[in-house]
Amino acid sequence: MEHYDFDFVVIGGGSAGYAGARTAHAEGLKVAVIDGAGELGGLCILHGCMPSKTLIETANRQLVVRNAAEFGLKAESHGVDLQRLRERKRALIADFAGYRRGQLEDGRFILHRGTASFVDPHTVEVRPRDGSAAFRLISRSFLIATGSEVFVPPVTGLREAGFWTSDEVLDAAELPKSVAVLGGGAIALEMAHYLEAVGCNVILIQRSAQLLTGVDPECGAVVRDAYERRGMRVHCGTQLTCVQRVGGGKRVEFTQDGQTHTVWVEEVLLAMGRQPATSGLGLKQADIATDRQKITVNDRMQTSQHHIFAAGDVCSPLDVVHVAIQQGEIAAHNAARLLRSEAAEEAIDYRLLLFGVFSKPQVAVVGETIRALQKRGVPIIEANYPFQDHGKSMVMGETDGFVKMIGHAQTGEILGACVVGPEATEIIHEVVVAMNFRATAKQFLSIPHYHPTLSEIWTYPAEEIADQVGQM
């Protein structure tokens, strides 16, 4: 009988990996974590969610000062102290990362600092970061949670000219006077918001015909309009043709509507998405299937090898932290069940898939889009209400955007929602809770809403849906 070193080996110590490791330990499994990053903590803590939102808080406050006169205040900004901002960000991230490091090193798991690749479906070779000799681990089950990396498109001259990613923006001691942001997704919009607020001239260049591809087009349209009013130039439906270094800056050429456009900027920010970080994992040696670079998993987070699981950006339909954590936990629970000769029964449910963008205005979405529901033949009712006609948002001076709710035309159950506007990433959760309990629009209306609040705006589309249920 083959000797196993561990019950559960986790490759990657970020949010998904740590969630899987602690859950497996709680299940009584012998666990090892292999992490080859220069610093423990994972993408969200070190280079994603937390540092970006720290800088965005500064951007939000800068806009408050910029618009102070509207509220009868005599105030003006004297610029941004980037050194102090960076110190604040670094202090916060050091605290968050230190806490995660402590969790990984508290003795519940064996932690190996290095990279891993499969030799066969039950064996990985570990190459330590310190250059010491490689060694092998044999495990009864695995979790692949190596996250994602920046996607670099094959644009002529882009690599040669050089570019920034969000990493450079998030820790910059100095910022360029002008930036071409390549992309129109969450990272692009959040970084554009920050850069413009702190004084950069920003040009957004997006491949798709809309900002935020995959979200209802009107959501991206609201953000685009708001950004253009702030002075940003936004180009959608483009094709990048080349990037060149010219003197101390960059020349970016793209086509749009059959016309060639050229912009000159000091720096280019590449924000065209991320791709699974799977190179070097030896997936073929373990016979692990992939689809367009993402590891193929079932709803129990099992790969094509049922004792090998995956979680997070390497396999997820949406690269967000809360989903990665849930996937890691489910993977560990199911691995424990398999090792007890039980069925892997715990399944991921994407019915409440939640997505948020900390742009200005913010965007948040839960559930399926109208297009997806119609494709499945689900009879629906949709209802909207604008912030420009909502008392609290008018008082706040935050009237860009709207809320939309989607209900089942026959039962009234709330199937999805989106919001573009003030505190969108906060107020979406009221609908998430309702959907979790499969509430109908009529039941939603029975919930008291304090006046005046942003949250009460949801009652307007809910009332419209409740009135129309059964009439289609």
KACOR-V695947 format. One record per residue. N is the residue number from 0. SS is DSSP state (@ for helix, = for strand, . for the rest). PHI is phi in whole degrees, -180 to 180 (* if undefined). NEAR is the number of other ideal C-beta (glycine too) atoms within 12 Angstrom. Layout:
N/SS/PHI/NEAR, N/SS/PHI/NEAR
//
This chain:
0/./*/5, 1/./-67/11, 2/./-85/12, 3/./-109/22, 4/./-76/24, 5/=/-143/34, 6/./-86/32, 7/=/-149/47, 8/=/-112/47, 9/=/-105/52, 10/=/-104/53, 11/./115/50, 12/./-109/47, 13/./-81/47, 14/@/-61/42, 15/@/-68/51, 16/@/-65/54, 17/@/-65/45, 18/@/-60/40, 19/@/-67/47, 20/@/-65/49, 21/@/-67/30, 22/@/-69/37, 23/@/-64/43, 24/@/-62/30, 25/@/-64/18, 26/./-81/29, 27/./91/18, 28/./-86/36, 29/./-85/27, 30/=/-122/41, 31/=/-125/41, 32/=/-121/50, 33/=/-115/45, 34/=/-136/40, 35/./-104/30, 36/./-69/31, 37/./-64/14, 38/./-138/23, 39/./-73/32, 40/./147/35, 41/./92/43, 42/@/-59/44, 43/@/-58/34, 44/@/-72/36, 45/@/-87/34, 46/@/-135/33, 47/./-126/38, 48/@/-52/35, 49/@/-71/32, 50/@/-65/38, 51/@/-66/39, 52/@/-71/31, 53/@/-63/33, 54/@/-69/37, 55/@/-66/38, 56/@/-61/25, 57/@/-64/32, 58/@/-60/36, 59/@/-61/27, 60/@/-69/22, 61/@/-63/31, 62/@/-69/28, 63/@/-61/23, 64/@/-65/23, 65/@/-59/26, 66/./-102/23, 67/@/-60/17, 68/@/-59/13, 69/@/-59/18, 70/@/-104/15, 71/./76/9, 72/./-106/13, 73/./-98/9, 74/./-148/16, 75/./-148/13, 76/./-86/19, 77/./-106/9, 78/./100/17, 79/./-116/27, 80/./-88/16, 81/@/-63/25, 82/@/-64/16, 83/@/-68/14, 84/@/-62/32, 85/@/-66/25, 86/@/-63/16, 87/@/-63/21, 88/@/-62/33, 89/@/-65/23, 90/@/-65/17, 91/@/-65/26, 92/@/-68/33, 93/@/-61/22, 94/@/-66/19, 95/@/-62/29, 96/@/-67/31, 97/@/-63/20, 98/@/-65/20, 99/@/-66/34, 100/@/-60/26, 101/@/-62/17, 102/@/-65/28, 103/@/-75/38, 104/./-108/22, 105/./-85/17, 106/./98/12, 107/./-71/25, 108/./-131/33, 109/=/-87/27, 110/=/-106/31, 111/=/-112/35, 112/=/-91/26, 113/=/178/31, 114/=/-105/28, 115/=/-133/42, 116/=/-143/30, 117/=/-74/34, 118/=/-99/22, 119/=/-155/24, 120/./-61/25, 121/./-121/26, 122/=/-134/27, 123/=/-123/41, 124/=/-101/27, 125/=/-106/35, 126/=/-111/24, 127/=/-61/19, 128/./-65/20, 129/./-80/12, 130/./84/9, 131/./-71/12, 132/./-62/11, 133/./-69/20, 134/=/-146/19, 135/=/-117/27, 136/=/-123/36, 137/=/-112/26, 138/=/-135/42, 139/./-74/34, 140/./-153/44, 141/=/-139/56, 142/=/-131/58, 143/=/-94/53, 144/./-143/53, 145/./-88/43, 146/./76/43, 147/=/-139/35, 148/=/-139/26, 149/=/-62/30, 150/./-86/26, 151/./-110/24, 152/./-73/26, 153/./-81/13, 154/./-96/29, 155/=/-53/18, 156/./83/22, 157/@/-63/31, 158/@/-65/18, 159/@/-68/15, 160/@/-72/28, 161/./86/20, 162/./-158/36, 163/=/-95/32, 164/./-114/32, 165/@/-61/40, 166/@/-58/24, 167/@/-68/25, 168/@/-63/42, 169/@/-70/38, 170/./-132/25, 171/./-76/28, 172/./-83/17, 173/./-138/19, 174/./-118/33, 175/./-69/30, 176/./-75/18, 177/=/-141/28, 178/=/-138/42, 179/=/-97/47, 180/=/-93/46, 181/=/-93/44, 182/./135/41, 183/./-143/43, 184/./-93/36, 185/@/-61/41, 186/@/-64/41, 187/@/-61/46, 188/@/-70/46, 189/@/-68/45, 190/@/-69/48, 191/@/-63/48, 192/@/-59/41, 193/@/-64/44, 194/@/-62/47, 195/@/-65/38, 196/@/-63/35, 197/./-94/36, 198/./114/26, 199/./-86/35, 200/=/-86/26, 201/=/-114/42, 202/=/-122/38, 203/=/-97/49, 204/=/-125/43, 205/./-116/37, 206/./-67/28, 207/./-69/26, 208/./-73/20, 209/./-139/27, 210/./-76/45, 211/./57/40, 212/./-57/24, 213/./98/26, 214/./-102/40, 215/./-50/35, 216/@/-55/25, 217/@/-67/28, 218/@/-66/42, 219/@/-64/37, 220/@/-64/26, 221/@/-65/40, 222/@/-64/44, 223/@/-59/36, 224/@/-61/21, 225/@/-64/33, 226/@/-67/37, 227/@/-67/22, 228/@/-67/18, 229/./-79/30, 230/./105/20, 231/./-76/36, 232/=/-99/28, 233/=/-121/35, 234/=/-118/36, 235/./-113/29, 236/./67/24, 237/=/-112/33, 238/=/-134/26, 239/=/-68/35, 240/=/-109/23, 241/=/-165/27, 242/=/-131/35, 243/=/-133/26, 244/=/-84/22, 245/=/-128/19, 246/./61/11, 247/./-94/13, 248/=/-136/23, 249/=/-130/35, 250/=/-111/28, 251/=/-116/42, 252/=/-116/30, 253/=/-150/33, 254/=/-107/19, 255/=/-152/23, 256/./54/13, 257/./80/10, 258/=/-107/14, 259/=/-92/16, 260/=/-122/24, 261/=/-132/23, 262/=/-127/33, 263/=/-114/25, 264/=/-138/36, 265/./-76/29, 266/=/-147/37, 267/=/-113/48, 268/=/-107/44, 269/=/-86/38, 270/./-142/42, 271/./-103/34, 272/./104/29, 273/=/-127/33, 274/=/-130/23, 275/=/-58/35, 276/./-89/35, 277/./-118/37, 278/./-66/17, 279/./87/22, 280/./-82/35, 281/./66/28, 282/./-62/37, 283/./-65/19, 284/./-64/20, 285/./-97/33, 286/./58/19, 287/./-101/35, 288/./-78/23, 289/=/-131/24, 290/=/-138/18, 291/./52/13, 292/./79/22, 293/=/-81/29, 294/=/-70/44, 295/./-79/28, 296/./-133/38, 297/./-93/25, 298/./-74/22, 299/./-103/30, 300/./69/45, 301/=/-88/37, 302/./-83/37, 303/./-65/23, 304/./-101/31, 305/./-66/28, 306/./-92/34, 307/=/-110/47, 308/=/-110/54, 309/=/-140/52, 310/./-155/51, 311/@/87/51, 312/@/-61/41, 313/@/-70/45, 314/./-144/47, 315/./-77/37, 316/./-72/24, 317/./-145/29, 318/./-87/36, 319/./-134/33, 320/@/-67/32, 321/@/-64/29, 322/@/-70/31, 323/@/-60/41, 324/@/-63/30, 325/@/-62/32, 326/@/-63/48, 327/@/-62/48, 328/@/-65/36, 329/@/-63/40, 330/@/-59/54, 331/@/-67/45, 332/@/-59/38, 333/@/-71/41, 334/@/-62/46, 335/@/-62/34, 336/@/-65/30, 337/@/-60/31, 338/@/-71/27, 339/./-96/18, 340/./63/9, 341/./-110/14, 342/./-77/15, 343/./-80/30, 344/./-99/16, 345/./-77/28, 346/./-121/21, 347/./-77/34, 348/./-122/17, 349/@/-92/23, 350/@/-60/22, 351/@/-103/29, 352/./-56/33, 353/=/-122/32, 354/=/-139/38, 355/=/-138/37, 356/=/-130/42, 357/./-93/33, 358/./-81/48, 359/./-135/41, 360/./-75/46, 361/=/-75/39, 362/=/-132/47, 363/=/-146/39, 364/=/-139/40, 365/=/-137/40, 366/=/83/38, 367/./-80/32, 368/./-76/30, 369/@/-58/30, 370/@/-60/17, 371/@/-67/23, 372/@/-66/25, 373/@/-65/17, 374/@/-64/11, 375/./-84/14, 376/./78/9, 377/./-82/25, 378/./-73/23, 379/=/-131/34, 380/=/-126/35, 381/=/-118/36, 382/=/-144/34, 383/=/-122/32, 384/=/-152/31, 385/=/-87/25, 386/@/-68/36, 387/@/-70/24, 388/@/-117/17, 389/./-114/34, 390/@/-53/19, 391/@/-65/25, 392/@/-69/32, 393/@/-65/20, 394/@/-62/17, 395/@/-75/24, 396/./73/23, 397/./-121/32, 398/./-108/26, 399/./-71/34, 400/./104/40, 401/=/-165/35, 402/=/-117/49, 403/=/-134/45, 404/=/-123/45, 405/=/-120/38, 406/=/-125/46, 407/=/-71/32, 408/./-66/26, 409/./-103/18, 410/./-103/23, 411/./84/34, 412/=/-61/33, 413/=/-76/44, 414/=/-107/39, 415/=/-179/43, 416/=/-164/48, 417/=/-144/47, 418/=/-144/48, 419/=/-123/48, 420/=/156/44, 421/./-63/38, 422/./52/30, 423/@/-57/43, 424/@/-71/33, 425/@/-92/19, 426/@/-76/37, 427/@/-63/38, 428/@/-68/24, 429/@/-62/34, 430/@/-72/40, 431/@/-60/31, 432/@/-62/22, 433/@/-60/35, 434/@/-67/34, 435/@/-57/18, 436/./-96/17, 437/./54/21, 438/./-70/30, 439/=/-90/28, 440/@/-61/40, 441/@/-66/25, 442/@/-66/22, 443/@/-59/36, 444/@/-67/27, 445/./-79/15, 446/./-81/22, 447/./-65/12, 448/./-126/22, 449/./-71/12, 450/./-119/14, 451/./-95/15, 452/./-138/22, 453/./-66/36, 454/@/-61/32, 455/@/-67/27, 456/@/-62/44, 457/@/-66/44, 458/@/-67/32, 459/@/-69/28, 460/@/-67/34, 461/@/-62/41, 462/@/-64/25, 463/@/-64/27, 464/@/-67/44, 465/@/-59/30, 466/@/-71/18, 467/@/-101/24, 468/./-59/27, 469/./84/18, 470/./-93/14, 471/./-94/16
//
